[in-house]
Amino acid sequence: MFLGIDHLVIAVADPDDAAAQLEAQLGLEATGGGRHDTLGTSEPPFLIEHDPASAEWAAADRAARRTQEHAIGGPVRLEVLELTVNDVNGTIQRFLRTTGLRFRPSLAGGGARDSNVGGQLVRLRPRRGASGAAVVRLTAPVADGRAVELFGCRWVVRPSG
């Protein structure tokens, strides 16, 4: 059972430049990032903070992270991840086989299918023409909502309330 989506990774050539563009366009601060020296990997700056419900973090981990720059459970929340796919039914079957997620017809219509993942929604939408690859819908402590196209995705921010 999934408790929520903890990480959303967008592959880009220059993570720091991508973070700067997202900050400028969305009005949100990209924070933290991290290094995993034993694995030889690093994480770029984060826009969406770790989900506090993630099974990855035990109570002691959460307490230890509260004092760090990249704490768990920041103010920006992933609300909906909408993926445009060529074959909705085939993608649903792959999700079911690999993750156990089940989809239902979406109230958005147009052949879309939805699956709740904790407090977030994953939506599969059939590709029509030159429609984009993904829509990332966020809630954040901003005065006004906005929508921008960056890195092959549509980013939509609405004020949290």
N, C-alpha and C positions, 0 to 999 in steps of 0.2 A: 504494500500500500504506500502510495506517495503522500507525503505531508505537504509538499509544495515544491516549487521550482527555486533552487538555491542559486544557481549560476546561469547566466545567459552570455555566451561567448560569441562575439562577432570577430571573425578573422580579418585583420587588416595588416598592411605592410608596416605601418608606423603607429603602434598603440598610443604613444604620447600625443601625437598629432590628432589621432582620432578622438582621444579624450578631450583635447582642447576644442575641437570642432563641435563635439556633443555639448560641452559646457556652454560655448558661445551661442549655439543655435537653440538649445533647450532651456538655458538659464539654470542648469543644475550643476552642482559641484561633483567632479569625479575625484574620488578619494582613494587613499590606500594603495592597493596593489600588494603584492607580496612575492617573496622568493622561497623556492623549495630547493635549497642547495643540494640536498641529498639526491633529488630527482633531476637536478640540472634544468629546472624550469622556473619561470617567473610568471606572475600575473600582472597584467596591465592595470592601470588605475580603474577603480570600480565606479560605476554610476549607480547601479542598483546594489544595495547592500545585501549581505547574507540574510536569507530568510530566517527569522528567529525560530521558526517551527521545524527547521531542517533536522532530520534525524542524524546528520553528521555531527551535531554539536550536543555534548552532554552538558548537564548543569554546571559542572566545574569548568568546562571549556568556555561557556558563556560568561561566567564570572571572571575568568582570567582575561578574556578579550575586551571587557568593558573599558579598560584603561588604555587600550591601544587605539591608534589612529583609525584603523579599519575595524571598527567594532561590529558586532552582530546586530542586525535590526535597525538600519538607518531609516531616514524619512522617505526615501523613494521606493515605491512598491511596484512590482510588476503586476499588472491587472490582467492583461490578455496578451498572449503570443499567438498571432495569426499567421499561419504558413500557407502560402499559395503553392499548390502541388498539381502535377499533371494528372495523377490518378488518385482521387480521394479514397475510393474503396481499397485499392492496393496499399495505400499508405496506412489506412486504418488497420488492415490485416497485419502489416509489419509492426505497428505500434502494439497491437494486441499480443503478437507473438513475442516481441522483445521486452515489453514493459508491462503488459497486462492492462494497459489503458483501454477503456471502452468509450466509444463516441456515440452521440445521439444527434438527431437532426437539430440544426441550429435555428434559433429564433431569428437570426440574421437573414435566413433564406438563401436563395441562390445556390442550393446544393451544398452549402457549408455544413460541417459537422463539428460538434463541440465535445470536449471532455474536461471535467473539473479535475484540477490537480491541486489539492488543498484549497486555498482561497483564490487560486488563479484559474484562468481558463485557457486551454489550448484549442484553437480553432483551425480546422483544415478547410481551405476554400479552393474550389477548382480554378485552375489557371484559365483566364480568358484573355486572349490577345496578348498584349505586352504588360500585363499586370505584374506588379512587383513581387519579390520573393517573400517578404515578410512585413508584418505590421507589429510594432512593439508598442503596446498601450501601457502607460505608466500613470500613477497618481503621485503627486509630490506637493510639498508646501510652496506653491507658486500662486501669485495673484491672478494670473490669466493663463488659460490653456493655450497650447500651440501645437502645430504639426509641421514637421519638416521631413524632407527626403535626404537621407545620408547613408552612404555605404550600402546601397541597394536595398535599404529598408525604409519604411515610413515609421517615424517616431511620433507618437501622439502623447502629449502630457496634459492631464487635466488636474485642476486643483484638488488636493485632498481636503476632506472636510470633516 
